Amino acid sequence: MSSRNNQAVWTNWSGALSCVPAQTVAASNEDEIAAAIRSAAENGLGPVRAPGTGHSFTPIVVTDGTLVDIDAHEGVVAADTASGLVHVRAGTKISDMGAPLLEAGLALANQGDINRQSIAGAVSTGTHGTGLTLGSVSSQVAGLRIAMANGESVDASADTNADIYNAGRVSLGTLGILTELTLQCVPAYALKETGGRMAVSDVFAQMDTLVADNRHFEFFWFPFADDVLVKFLNTTDEPARPPRPSSGGGMEHYAMVGACELSRVLPFLRGPLQRFLTSNAGARYMGAEEFSQKAKVRHAYQAFPSDREVRFNEMEYSVPLESGPDCVREVAEHMRKRGGNFIFPIEYRTVKGDDIWLSPFQGRDSVSISIHQYAKQNYRRLFDGVEAIFRSYGGRPHWGKLHTLTARELAPLYPHWDDFQAVRKRMDPDGLFLTPYLARLFGEDN
Ligand SMILES: Cc1cc2nc3c(=O)[nH]c(=O)nc-3n(C[C@H](O)[C@H](O)[C@H](O)COP(=O)(O)OP(=O)(O)OC[C@H]3O[C@@H](n4cnc5c(N)ncnc54)[C@H](O)[C@@H]3O)c2cc1C
């Protein structure tokens, strides 16, 4: 274990958040993690936070106390092909899991659209991909181990400490530091990617079929364009081909950067630029058959992640599945009329309901709708107006993406809010893991 008191600055991916913790402790095994927690508690150096890879937009890592960096506590420890159960250390990056899982004939059932997160970071906020039959990464957790405020560790699963299991799978690091996770994986599979441009009106007319007939369906909508960009991933028996080396996004990346920079100085160009980006992004989608020849076929873990090189800030809410189309239409209209200057598209995905107490998908199949603002631009005007629309549809915020809710508004959204709070207070009675921001989220700021 090594400790730095050199006032190292921590920043998140978008660059909007930073902090200078009193100390950063590098811990590479469970004993070191427990020792770091105990020492921070004894020396009054809380709040204690464990960062993942800093890909959250909300200040859920930010602390002026202790950061326990578990980056080196990583690796797939065991993968059982027969049961699909995979044991990983909590600091493992999702990008480092695909190859060893494939070697064991396994894969994650679903992933988000990047793979840079640590598995504990992704689980802690309910990170998800798209696909109505598939839950978030948190829903793939079969067991977890947490180092608590008193330095002791506890195991939890559906059979052992079920309350900690129900609370711990989405818990923003407020119960303690996750040290190990057991994931329920599935047999390895290949995915074929198809997609292209589709008229907005066609997508809404065919929405139910598009969602039901594809393992993964999502669309990106630049609100000033009449087409959206649809993306499908479906399993295939065709052999996976090696992916091309990442080009950092290629021409599309430069087109996006150019559009963002141009519209900053010439805001009236945002409409034409959004229409250009849409038409530039691909051919008109004519159906899976026509697309088949040029479809990419890759191992699942290589098919999910995309390049996200242009920095942005993001807000995302999940609404009940049936409200998704109305909600996204209203969001797009608001953005056109009152969203100010923005370029990034709206992202629309589906997620299967689950039983995790603080999961945005708890008890309901959902549509997640995300909006983004270029990192160099202020996001307040855009996000505030859209948040009111999300809330009017009973939306629940993504814990890692920007929102303005606190305990008063959050509690009624989660039927198990009080159950979660009881487990949290039992495991961390003195609030060692609560920063001022988290205290506001959980109503402990008075
Ligand atoms: C470009 C980009 C793309 C994204 N795509 C998606 C997407 O497709 N789907 C989606 O749902 N989200 C997406 N996100 C959001 C992201 O997945 C979540 O915010 C996720 O939590 C980030 O993981 P991280 O490893 O960076 O964790 P961090 O952001 O560093 O931390 C997140 C939370 O986890 C806690 N934590 C981390 N490790 C531990 C531990 N060992 N024990 C206890 N608590 C811990 C932290 O304290 C913090 O509260 C995206 C974000 C970006 C920037």
The ligand as a Gaussian input file, in Angstrom:
#p B3LYP/6-31G(d) Opt

LIG

0 1
 C      -17.873000       8.243000     -22.940000
 C      -18.807000       7.622000     -21.915000
 C      -19.667000       6.609000     -22.326000
 C      -20.571000       6.048000     -21.408000
 N      -21.411000       5.066000     -21.836000
 C      -22.313000       4.544000     -20.978000
 C      -23.233000       3.542000     -21.395000
 O      -23.202000       3.076000     -22.538000
 N      -24.161000       3.115000     -20.491000
 C      -24.224000       3.619000     -19.214000
 O      -25.105000       3.214000     -18.475000
 N      -23.331000       4.518000     -18.782000
 C      -22.387000       4.986000     -19.629000
 N      -21.487000       5.915000     -19.176000
 C      -21.462000       6.236000     -17.740000
 C      -20.485000       5.309000     -16.993000
 O      -20.618000       3.971000     -17.421000
 C      -20.780000       5.323000     -15.496000
 O      -20.744000       6.621000     -15.010000
 C      -19.804000       4.431000     -14.711000
 O      -20.173000       4.425000     -13.371000
 C      -18.366000       4.872000     -14.860000
 O      -17.521000       3.866000     -14.381000
 P      -16.075000       4.244000     -13.825000
 O      -15.259000       3.000000     -13.705000
 O      -15.492000       5.338000     -14.610000
 O      -16.453000       4.720000     -12.355000
 P      -16.343000       6.175000     -11.688000
 O      -17.100000       7.126000     -12.514000
 O      -14.934000       6.485000     -11.400000
 O      -17.130000       5.882000     -10.337000
 C      -18.503000       5.645000     -10.363000
 C      -18.989000       5.291000      -8.963000
 O      -18.530000       3.970000      -8.644000
 C      -17.897000       4.012000      -7.392000
 N      -16.888000       2.967000      -7.340000
 C      -15.909000       2.712000      -8.228000
 N      -15.184000       1.661000      -7.822000
 C      -15.712000       1.252000      -6.654000
 C      -15.418000       0.210000      -5.738000
 N      -14.410000      -0.632000      -5.924000
 N      -16.211000       0.078000      -4.646000
 C      -17.247000       0.909000      -4.422000
 N      -17.560000       1.923000      -5.252000
 C      -16.809000       2.074000      -6.352000
 C      -17.303000       5.399000      -7.310000
 O      -16.974000       5.770000      -5.990000
 C      -18.448000       6.201000      -7.871000
 O      -19.419000       6.399000      -6.886000
 C      -20.577000       6.488000     -20.057000
 C      -19.691000       7.499000     -19.653000
 C      -18.825000       8.059000     -20.582000
 C      -17.868000       9.147000     -20.135000

